[in-house]
């Protein structure tokens, strides 16, 4: 990868054959981010491999699968950190807090339960010996 790398003029057509349908060519920002990332990685690939990697990168950054639904709208990509399950958990927590008369939680980012302190992570696991328990 080098600073002057560019995909071929036929990039959008090629991307479509790889399952990434693009409405417009890569933007200068998308190319700059892609080149900067891969230059730092120091990987060597063939030109076609770089183009495939760029197509995947654009699909992720633009947030759609490249497919269209029945209504012709773009099908959004699944974001595991912002998915339906997270929203269900947040809603359940909010309901519970409301029932208990507590104020709603404020979320900063995607960390629902907060981080575990270093002490809790670093403590050793205590193993039980066979004499510590008995089966009745």
N, C-alpha and C positions, 0 to 999 in steps of 0.2 A: 504494500500500500504506500502511496506517495501523495504529496499535496495536490498534484495536478490530475489525479485520477478522476475519470468521468465514465459513466455508463455509456453504452452505444446509443445512437439516435433511435434505435428500435427497441429501447429498453421497456417502454410501456407494453408493447406487443409481446415481448419475451416474458415479462412479468405475468401477463395474463395467461400464458401457457403454463406457468408455474402455479396458477391458482390465485394470483394477486392482481385483481383488476383495479387499475389506478385511473382516476378521472383526470389527473394532471401529472406531469412529470415531477421528479423529485425537486424540491425547492433548494435554494442555495443553503439554507439553514440545515435541512435534512442531510444534504451531502457533506457539509462541514462537520456535523456531529458524527456522521458515519466514518468519515476519513480520520478524524481526530481519534475516535475510539480505536479503530483498527490499526492505526499507525502505532499507538501505544502498546498494542498487543504484540506487535512484531511478527504477525503470521504471514506466511507466503501462500497465496492461492492463485489459481488461474483466473483470468478476467471473467469468465462465465460464473465462476464460483463467487466472485466479489459481487457480481450483479444479482445473483440469487440471494446473497446475504443482505444486500441493499433492499431488495424487494420485501424480504421478511421484516427488516428493520422499519421500513415505511408502513407496512401493514400494522405492526405493533404501535408505532408512534401516532398513526392516524386513528387508531382505535377501532378498526373494522376488519372483518374477515375477508373482504374483497367480494363477498357474495351479496346478492340482493334478495330480499324477501318477496312474498307474493304481491305486496303493494308497491314494489319497485324501490323501496327504501333500503339503504345499506344495513346489513346485519352487523350489529355491534359485536365487538370481540368481548369475550368473558374476561373480567378482571378479578382474579381470585381475592385480591385484597379489598375489593369494593363490591363483593358479590351479594347475592340475595341472602345468604346465610348470615352474613355480618349484619345486614339490616334487620333481619328477624331477631337476632340476639339483642341488638340495640333497642328494638321496639319492646321486647320482653322485659329488658332491664328498666326501661322507662315506665312501663305499666306497673311493674312491681314497686318502683320508687314512688309512683303516684298513689298507689294503694296504701303505702306506708306513710304517706304525707311528707315524703322527702323531696327536696328540689331535684330537678332533672340534672343529669350529668352533662358536662361539657366534654366533647371529644376533640382531642388534638391529634390529628393523624389517624392511623388505623389501629392503634394500640388500645383495645377495649379495656383490658384488665390491668393495665399499668405494668411496668417492668418489675421483675423480681430483683431484689437487692442482691449485691455480690455475695454477701455472707450466706444467703440462702442457697445460692448456686454452688458455692465452693465447699460447703460442709460435706464431709464424707458420708457415705451410706452406711448405716449401722446394720450389720448382718445379725440375724438371730441364730443362736446355736440350737442344737436339738434339745438341750435341757431348758431352753427358755419357753417352751410351749409343750403342751401335751394334747393328744387326741382323746376325746372322750367318746 
